[in-house]
């Protein structure tokens, strides 16, 4: 698929819309995106999540322009936003910081919550969120459901190829004074097949010690149980407090992308908030939030041939845990002609990982991540000033003090060693509305993020060894954005372009023949996105997206690694409010801008076709579909097979082949 063909598909989306008579959910979504989202924002609605056979939030988000994923196996896809990934973006739940425990990111933040908890996902592209530290590339905030008035609930059951099962039940009750919600979700799948008919566990050659044992090739790919509850109280007409708790237990999660698989992931999340609105003419909003979460993760190679001759049931194992707690206090004040949003926050994240291997020191405990705690204290202020009826200016600044301390020793660090950082983030945003249907956005932003525990203190002997770098500096992103949004009741288009200059960008590299580590480099990333939705006659809707990202390692005078290629989608949908049918084409161009020093390889372009249909009657709905109808064998550029102890090793994890699925739900 060529650039010209993809561009032509996107151009079709900007044709003038004709009037349609249907008034239902899709039209409402156009209006919501027009009225509530700026050109730098995106969202994923609960409807889009429910209709998707996606197994996790990362997989569901990939339909949003500017978002890609790293595919590790059947689940736990890692989100990439405009080429930024890992700690370069903030992935939150109700504003709560949540981190995975695996040093190889088997369990990214989006893995640790279930679809059935979520009402909407809010996305901010670029360094324009000052209310949270880090996230220099953007913000993804999953917002959980809130109980409604009276008694309500929802039951859903999905089933598809490879025995993919997704079941959930929620129940809620609410009055003017108080409300409560509880839910449970269950996920299960066997190992998916790719387009060539082979299981994802069959990607290794017969000579590889990392290949799966015969008993594990066709085993379950994952089994996950999640339960949650939320209590709400309205003490007064203008105040509300909420307390929520979630527990998730993921068992036997296979990762063909890596040399080991997860025995389990156990996650606890707790969040409490208290909010008062309209306290006075000056104080418009005041919110206090306190949260805590913990993840315990155990992975080993018991399912691989590498463990066959070991004296234990594994030849390598990593036992990791992370705990995060924090608090936020935010206020919105009416000051002069504008409004001031300000706040202060604190978080504490501990990360500890112990590695044991037969080939190094005969299973002796190695402090891979030596019980490192990062503390961060920050405060921010952001002022929005109307400049007449058509123009508004927003400017803000944030300061952070960060300290990283290791409480265990390894060959990289002695116990008690610490490192401190101080960073300043800021942005200036201008919104211009020349007429009701058009909004033009331009922004200049400075985003920062400090190195994490792994990048600073990790130590793992090997050939080559994998080690952190205590000399790393905080990354600074200077970014410029220009975007425009045009929307009527039946037509919506959002276009944007950005450029990021990254000082001291943390990049993985081959330090020597015997060492791999991290270094600060000067880099740049630029890109553009286009998204559109059109209401046509006869209850038809046309929708499409187009996104491109390009990165440059300026210090090394070569392309920046792990950049997604040009990608687009186009869909046609019939929807009369009760019945819908949708055909979706997803297209990706070849990626030939690669960093050969990290064994990155070219990836061919591909095209897939998805079909889905559904019917809704009162509270009952049924949705079915076929993803990858033609059973295409293809690879996402970002889905290299990785070894936890080296970079890319030449194999890739293919995307799933044809998947037939059916979902039934009842809401009352």
C-alpha positions in Angstrom: 0.0 0.0 0.0 1.6 3.3 -1.1 1.5 6.7 0.5 -0.6 8.0 -2.3 -3.2 5.3 -1.9 -3.5 5.9 1.9 -3.7 9.7 1.3 -6.5 9.2 -1.3 -8.5 7.1 1.3 -8.1 9.9 3.8 -9.1 12.6 1.3 -12.4 10.7 0.8 -13.2 11.5 4.4 -13.2 15.2 3.9 -16.0 15.3 1.3 -19.0 17.5 2.2 -21.5 15.5 4.2 -25.1 15.3 3.1 -28.1 15.3 5.4 -29.2 12.1 7.0 -32.3 11.6 9.0 -31.1 9.1 11.7 -30.8 10.6 15.1 -29.0 8.2 17.4 -25.8 7.3 19.1 -23.3 7.9 16.3 -24.6 11.4 15.7 -24.4 12.1 19.5 -20.7 11.0 19.4 -20.0 13.5 16.6 -21.6 16.3 18.6 -19.6 15.3 21.8 -16.3 15.2 19.9 -17.2 18.6 18.4 -18.2 20.3 21.7 -15.9 18.7 24.3 -12.7 17.8 22.6 -10.0 20.2 21.5 -7.8 19.3 18.5 -5.1 17.9 20.8 -7.6 15.5 22.5 -9.1 12.2 21.5 -11.4 9.7 23.3 -12.6 6.1 23.0 -16.2 5.7 24.0 -17.8 2.7 25.8 -19.7 1.8 22.6 -16.4 1.4 20.7 -15.0 -0.7 23.5 -18.1 -3.0 23.6 -18.2 -3.6 19.9 -14.5 -4.5 19.8 -13.2 -8.1 20.4 -10.0 -6.5 21.8 -8.6 -8.4 24.8 -7.2 -5.3 26.5 -7.2 -1.6 26.4 -4.1 -1.3 24.3 -5.6 -3.4 21.6 -8.8 -1.3 21.7 -6.9 2.0 21.5 -5.1 1.1 18.3 -8.0 2.3 16.2 -7.4 5.9 17.5 -5.2 8.0 15.2 -1.7 8.4 16.5 -1.8 5.2 18.6 0.0 1.9 18.0 0.7 -1.1 20.1 3.5 -3.5 20.9 2.1 -7.0 20.5 3.7 -9.5 22.9 1.3 -12.4 22.6 -2.4 -12.9 23.1 -2.8 -10.0 25.6 -1.0 -7.2 27.5 -0.4 -5.0 24.5 1.7 -1.9 25.3 0.4 1.5 24.1 2.5 3.7 21.8 1.4 7.3 21.4 2.9 9.3 18.5 6.1 7.1 18.8 6.3 7.7 22.5 6.0 4.7 24.8 6.8 3.3 28.2 7.4 6.0 30.8 7.4 8.7 28.1 3.6 8.7 28.3 1.3 8.6 31.4 -1.2 5.8 31.4 -3.6 6.4 34.3 -6.9 5.1 35.8 -9.1 7.9 37.2 -5.9 10.0 37.5 -4.2 7.2 39.5 -0.6 6.3 38.7 -0.3 2.6 37.9 2.9 0.8 36.9 3.7 -2.7 35.9 6.3 -4.8 37.8 8.0 -6.7 34.9 11.3 -5.3 33.8 10.5 -6.4 30.3 7.0 -4.8 30.4 5.0 -8.0 30.3 2.4 -6.1 32.3 2.1 -2.5 31.1 -0.3 -0.3 33.0 -3.2 -0.8 30.6 -3.1 -4.6 31.4 -4.1 -4.0 35.0 -7.8 -3.0 34.5 -10.7 -4.6 32.7 -12.9 -3.2 30.0 -16.0 -3.7 32.1 -14.7 -1.1 34.6 -14.3 1.6 32.0 -16.7 4.2 30.8 -14.4 6.2 28.5 -10.7 6.7 27.7 -9.4 10.3 27.5 -6.3 11.0 25.4 -4.2 14.1 25.4 -1.4 14.3 22.8 1.7 16.1 23.6 3.1 17.7 26.8 -0.1 19.6 27.7 -1.1 17.9 30.9 0.5 19.8 33.8 -1.6 18.1 36.5 0.6 14.9 36.5 4.4 14.5 36.5 6.2 13.0 33.5 4.2 12.0 30.5 6.2 14.2 28.1 4.6 12.5 25.1 1.0 12.6 26.3 -1.7 11.2 28.6 -4.0 8.2 28.4 -6.6 8.3 31.3 -9.1 5.5 31.6 -12.2 6.8 33.4 -14.2 4.2 35.4 -18.0 3.9 35.5 -20.1 5.8 38.1 -23.3 4.3 39.5 -26.6 5.8 38.2 -29.8 6.4 40.1 -31.9 3.4 41.1 -30.9 -0.2 40.6 -29.0 -1.1 37.4 -26.6 -3.6 36.0 -25.1 -5.2 33.0 -24.3 -8.8 31.9 -22.1 -9.6 29.0 -20.6 -12.7 27.5 -18.2 -12.9 24.5 -16.8 -15.9 22.8 -14.5 -16.3 19.8 -11.8 -18.3 18.1 -9.1 -20.0 20.3 -11.8 -20.3 23.0 -11.5 -16.6 23.7 -13.9 -15.9 26.5 -14.8 -12.5 27.9 -17.5 -12.5 30.6 -18.5 -9.6 32.9 -21.2 -8.7 35.3 -21.9 -5.4 37.1 -24.6 -4.2 39.5 -25.2 -0.8 41.0 -27.7 1.1 43.1 -27.9 4.8 43.7 -30.0 7.5 45.4 -29.5 11.2 45.7 -27.5 10.6 48.8 -25.3 7.6 48.2 -24.6 4.9 45.5 -22.6 1.7 45.1 -21.3 -0.4 42.2 -19.6 -3.8 42.1 -18.4 -5.9 39.2 -16.6 -9.1 38.2 -14.9 -10.0 34.9 -13.3 -13.2 33.5 -11.0 -13.5 30.6 -9.6 -16.7 29.0 -7.9 -17.7 25.7 -5.9 -20.4 24.2 -2.9 -19.5 22.0 -4.1 -17.6 18.9 -3.0 -18.5 15.4 -1.5 -16.2 12.8 -2.5 -16.0 9.2 -0.3 -18.9 8.2 -2.2 -21.3 10.5 0.6 -21.6 13.0 0.2 -20.8 16.7 2.0 -17.7 18.0 4.0 -20.1 20.2 5.5 -21.8 17.1 7.5 -18.8 15.9 10.9 -20.2 17.2 13.0 -22.4 15.0 13.5 -26.1 16.1 17.1 -25.3 17.2 16.2 -22.5 19.6 16.4 -23.2 23.3 13.6 -20.6 23.7 11.0 -22.6 21.8 8.0 -23.8 23.7 7.8 -27.4 25.0 5.4 -29.7 23.2 3.1 -29.6 26.3 3.0 -25.8 26.3 2.6 -25.0 22.6 -1.2 -25.3 22.7 -1.8 -24.5 26.3 -3.9 -21.6 27.6 -2.5 -18.2 26.7 -4.0 -16.5 29.8 -6.7 -16.7 32.4 -7.7 -13.5 34.3 -10.1 -12.8 37.1 -10.9 -9.2 38.1 -13.3 -7.9 40.8 -14.0 -4.3 41.8 -16.3 -2.2 43.9 -17.1 1.5 44.3 -18.9 3.4 47.0 -20.1 7.0 46.6 -21.6 9.5 49.0 -22.9 13.0 48.4 -22.7 14.8 51.8 -24.1 18.0 50.4 -25.6 19.1 47.1 -22.2 20.3 45.9 -19.9 17.7 47.3 -19.0 14.0 46.6 -16.7 11.4 47.9 -15.8 8.1 46.4 -13.9 5.0 47.5 -13.0 2.2 45.0 -11.0 -1.0 45.1 -10.0 -3.5 42.4 -8.3 -6.8 42.6 -7.0 -8.7 39.5 -5.4 -12.1 39.3 -3.8 -13.1 35.9 -2.6 -16.6 35.6 -0.3 -18.4 33.1 0.1 -15.6 30.7 2.2 -16.6 27.7 4.6 -14.1 26.0 6.1 -15.5 22.8 7.6 -12.0 22.4 10.0 -12.8 25.3 12.1 -15.6 26.7 9.9 -16.2 29.7 6.2 -16.3 30.5 4.3 -15.0 33.5 3.3 -17.5 36.2 1.0 -14.8 37.7 0.3 -11.1 38.0 -1.6 -10.0 41.1 -2.8 -6.4 41.3 -4.5 -4.3 44.0 -5.8 -0.8 43.3 -7.4 1.6 45.8 -8.6 5.1 45.2 -10.3 7.7 47.4 -11.4 11.1 46.3 -13.4 14.1 47.8 -14.6 16.9 45.7 -16.5 20.1 46.4 -17.8 22.4 43.7 -18.9 26.1 43.8 -17.6 26.8 47.3 -17.6 30.5 46.6 -17.4 33.1 43.8 -13.6 32.6 43.9 -13.2 28.9 44.5 -15.1 27.0 41.8 -13.7 23.4 42.4 -11.6 21.7 45.0 -10.6 18.0 44.8 -8.5 15.8 47.1 -7.4 12.3 45.9 -5.4 9.6 47.7 -4.5 6.3 46.1 -2.5 3.1 46.5 -1.8 0.2 44.2 0.5 -2.9 44.1 1.5 -5.4 41.5 3.2 -8.7 42.1 4.7 -10.5 39.1 6.5 -13.8 38.7 7.9 -15.0 35.4 10.1 -18.0 34.4 10.9 -20.3 31.5 9.3 -23.5 32.7 7.3 -23.7 29.4 10.5 -23.4 27.3 13.1 -26.0 26.3 15.7 -23.8 28.0 14.6 -25.3 31.3 14.6 -28.9 30.2 18.0 -29.8 31.6 17.9 -27.5 34.7 18.1 -28.9 38.2 14.9 -26.9 39.0 11.7 -26.6 37.0 13.1 -23.3 35.5 16.5 -22.2 34.4 15.7 -18.5 34.8 13.1 -16.7 36.9 12.3 -13.1 37.9 10.3 -12.3 41.0 9.2 -8.6 40.8 6.9 -6.3 42.6 6.0 -2.6 42.5 4.0 -0.4 44.9 2.8 3.1 44.3 0.9 5.5 46.6 0.3 9.2 46.3 -2.0 12.1 46.9 -3.3 15.1 44.9 -4.9 18.4 45.8 -6.3 20.4 43.0 -8.3 23.6 42.9 -9.9 25.8 40.2 -10.3 29.5 41.0 -12.1 32.3 39.2 -9.4 35.0 39.0 -10.1 38.2 37.1 -11.4 37.6 33.6 -10.1 34.0 33.5 -9.7 30.9 35.6 -6.7 29.4 37.4 -6.3 25.6 37.8 -3.6 24.8 40.4 -2.5 21.9 42.5 0.2 20.0 44.3 0.8 16.2 44.3 3.1 13.6 45.7 3.8 10.0 44.7 6.0 7.2 46.0 6.8 4.2 43.8 8.9 1.3 44.9 10.2 -1.3 42.4 12.0 -4.4 43.3 13.0 -7.3 41.0 15.1 -10.4 41.9 16.5 -12.6 39.1 17.6 -16.2 39.5 19.3 -18.2 36.8 21.1 -21.6 36.6 23.7 -20.3 34.3 24.8 -17.4 36.5 25.9 -18.1 40.2 23.7 -21.3 40.4 20.3 -19.7 41.1 21.7 -17.1 43.5 19.4 -14.1 44.1 20.5 -11.2 41.9 19.1 -7.7 42.7 18.1 -7.0 39.1 16.2 -3.8 40.2 17.6 -3.3 43.8 14.5 -2.3 45.7 14.5 1.3 44.4 12.0 3.9 45.6 11.3 7.0 43.6 9.6 9.9 45.4 8.2 12.9 43.5 6.7 16.2 44.8 5.2 18.6 42.3 3.1 21.7 42.0 1.5 23.4 39.0 -0.6 26.3 38.0 -2.4 26.9 34.7 -4.3 30.0 33.8 -6.9 30.3 31.0 -7.7 33.8 29.7 -10.5 34.6 27.2 -9.3 37.1 24.6 -12.6 38.2 23.2 -15.4 35.8 22.1 -13.2 33.9 19.6 -9.8 33.5 21.2 -8.5 32.0 24.4 -5.0 31.7 25.8 -3.9 29.1 28.3 -0.5 29.1 29.9 1.0 27.1 32.8 4.0 25.9 34.5 4.9 22.9 36.7 7.9 22.1 38.9 8.9 18.7 40.2 11.5 17.4 42.7 12.4 13.8 42.3 14.6 11.4 44.3 15.5 7.8 43.5 17.0 5.7 46.2 18.3 2.1 46.1 17.8 0.0 49.3 19.6 -3.1 48.0 23.0 -3.5 46.4 24.2 -4.9 43.1 27.3 -4.4 40.9 25.8 -1.1 39.8 25.0 0.5 43.1 25.6 0.2 46.9 22.6 0.1 49.2 21.5 3.6 50.2 22.7 5.3 47.1 20.4 7.9 45.7 20.0 10.4 42.8 18.0 13.6 42.7 16.4 15.5 39.8 14.6 18.9 39.5 12.5 19.6 36.4 10.4 22.4 35.0 7.5 21.8 32.6 5.4 24.5 30.9 3.1 25.1 28.0 1.3 27.9 26.1 -1.9 27.1 24.2 -3.9 29.3 21.9 -7.4 28.3 20.8 -9.1 30.3 18.0 -12.7 29.8 17.0 -13.3 32.0 13.9 -16.8 30.6 13.7 -18.9 28.0 15.6 -17.9 25.0 13.5 -14.1 25.6 13.4 -11.5 25.5 16.2 -7.8 26.1 15.5 -5.3 25.1 18.2 -1.6 25.9 18.4 0.6 25.0 21.3 4.2 25.2 22.6 5.1 22.8 25.3 8.0 21.7 27.5 7.6 18.3 29.0 10.0 16.4 31.2 10.4 13.0 32.7 13.1 11.5 35.0 14.7 8.2 34.3 13.0 5.2 36.1 14.5 2.7 38.4 15.4 0.3 35.6 17.2 2.8 33.5 19.2 4.0 36.5 20.0 0.9 38.6 19.2 -2.3 36.7 21.9 -4.9 36.7 21.8 -8.3 35.0 25.0 -10.2 34.1 25.1 -12.0 30.8 26.7 -12.0 27.4 26.1 -9.2 26.9 25.2 -7.8 30.3 22.2 -5.5 30.7 22.8 -2.6 33.0 21.4 0.8 33.9 23.2 4.1 33.8 23.3 6.3 37.0 24.6 9.2 34.9 21.3 9.6 33.0 19.7 13.1 32.9 16.0 13.9 32.8 14.5 14.0 29.3 13.2 17.4 28.1 10.7 17.6 25.2 10.2 20.9 23.5 7.2 20.5 21.3 5.1 22.6 18.9 1.6 21.6 17.8 -0.8 22.9 15.2 -4.3 21.5 14.9 -7.7 22.2 13.5 -11.2 20.7 14.2 -14.2 21.3 12.0 -17.5 20.0 13.1 -21.2 20.2 12.2 -24.0 18.1 13.5 -23.2 15.4 10.9 -19.6 16.0 10.0 -16.4 15.9 12.0 -12.7 16.2 11.0 -9.7 16.7 13.2 -6.2 17.3 11.8 -2.9 18.0 13.6 0.8 18.2 13.1 3.6 18.2 15.7 7.3 18.5 16.1 9.3 17.4 19.2 12.9 18.2 20.0 14.1 15.8 22.6 17.1 16.7 24.7 18.6 13.9 26.7 16.2 11.3 25.4 16.7 8.0 27.1 17.6 5.5 24.4 18.6 1.8 24.7 22.0 1.1 22.9 24.8 -1.4 22.5 27.5 0.0 24.7 30.1 -2.7 23.8 30.3 -6.3 22.7 29.6 -7.3 26.3 27.2 -4.6 27.5 23.8 -3.1 26.7 22.6 -0.1 28.5 20.9 3.3 28.3 22.2 6.7 27.2 21.0 10.2 26.7 20.8 11.3 23.1 19.5 14.3 21.2 16.5 13.1 19.1 13.5 14.5 17.3 10.0 13.1 16.5 7.5 14.7 14.2 4.2 13.5 12.8 0.7 14.2 11.7 -2.8 12.8 12.2 -6.2 13.1 10.5 -9.5 11.7 11.7 -12.9 12.2 10.3 -16.5 11.0 10.6 -19.3 11.7 8.2 -23.0 11.1 8.4 -24.3 10.1 4.9 -27.9 9.5 3.6 -29.7 6.2 4.3 -28.2 5.9 7.9 -24.7 5.4 6.6 -21.6 6.7 8.3 -18.1 7.0 6.8 -15.1 7.2 9.1 -11.4 7.1 8.7 -8.0 7.9 10.3 -4.5 8.5 9.0 -1.4 8.9 11.1 2.4 9.2 10.5 5.3 9.5 12.9 9.0 9.8 12.1 11.9 9.8 14.6 15.5 10.8 14.2 18.5 9.9 16.5 20.3 13.2 15.9 23.3 12.2 18.0 23.8 9.0 16.1 22.7 10.4 12.7 20.3 7.6 12.0 16.6 6.9 12.4 15.2 6.6 15.9 14.3 3.1 16.7 10.7 1.7 17.2 8.8 4.3 15.2 5.5 3.2 13.7 5.0 3.5 10.0 2.3 5.4 8.1 -1.1 3.8 9.0 -4.7 4.5 8.1 -8.2 3.1 8.5 -11.4 3.6 6.6 -14.8 2.2 7.5 -18.3 2.3 6.2 -21.2 1.7 8.6 -24.9 1.3 8.4 -26.6 2.1 11.7 -30.3 2.8 12.2 -30.2 2.9 16.0 -31.2 -0.8 16.3 -29.1 -2.6 13.8 -25.6 -1.9 12.5 -23.1 -3.4 10.1 -19.6 -2.1 9.6 -16.8 -2.9 7.2 -13.3 -1.7 8.2 -10.1 -1.6 6.2 -6.8 -1.1 8.1 -3.7 -0.2 6.0 -0.1 0.1 7.0 2.8 1.2 4.9 6.2 -0.5 4.8 8.6 0.7 7.5 12.1 1.1 6.2 13.4 3.8 8.6 15.2 1.5 11.1 18.1 1.5 13.5 20.3 -1.4 12.4 22.5 -1.0 15.5 19.6 -2.5 17.6 18.9 -5.3 15.0 15.8 -3.5 13.8 14.6 -4.8 10.4 12.3 -3.5 7.7 8.7 -4.4 7.9 6.4 -5.0 4.9 3.2 -3.1 4.5 -0.1 -4.8 5.0 -3.9 -4.5 4.6 -6.6 -6.2 6.7 -10.3 -6.3 6.5 -12.7 -6.6 9.5 -16.5 -7.0 9.4 -18.9 -6.7 12.3 -22.7 -6.4 12.8 -25.0 -6.0 15.8 -28.5 -5.6 16.9 -30.0 -3.8 20.0 -33.5 -4.1 21.4 -34.2 -2.2 24.6 -31.5 -3.5 27.0 -30.4 -6.5 25.0 -27.6 -6.3 22.4 -25.7 -8.8 20.3 -22.6 -8.1 18.3 -20.7 -10.5 16.1 -17.8 -10.1 13.6 -14.8 -11.4 11.8 -11.4 -9.8 12.2 -8.9 -10.3 9.5 -11.4 -11.9 7.2 -8.8 -12.9 4.6 -6.6 -14.5 7.3 -3.6 -12.3 6.3 -0.2 -13.2 7.6 1.4 -9.9 8.7 3.6 -8.2 11.3 3.3 -4.9 13.1 6.7 -3.1 13.0 6.8 -2.7 16.7 6.3 -6.3 17.6 9.8 -7.6 17.6 10.5 -10.7 19.6 12.6 -9.6 22.6 14.9 -11.2 25.0 14.8 -9.6 28.5 18.6 -9.5 28.4 19.3 -8.2 24.9 17.5 -6.2 22.2 15.8 -7.5 19.1 16.9 -11.0 18.1 15.7 -11.3 14.6 12.2 -12.9 15.0 8.9 -11.2 15.1 5.6 -12.0 16.7 2.9 -12.1 13.9 -0.5 -10.5 14.4 -3.5 -12.7 14.9 -5.1 -14.5 11.9 -8.9 -14.7 11.3 -10.9 -14.4 14.4 -14.7 -15.0 14.5 -16.4 -13.7 17.7 -19.8 -13.1 19.2 -20.8 -10.9 22.2 -24.2 -10.8 23.9 -25.0 -8.2 26.6 -28.0 -7.2 28.7 -28.2 -3.9 30.4 -30.9 -2.9 32.9 
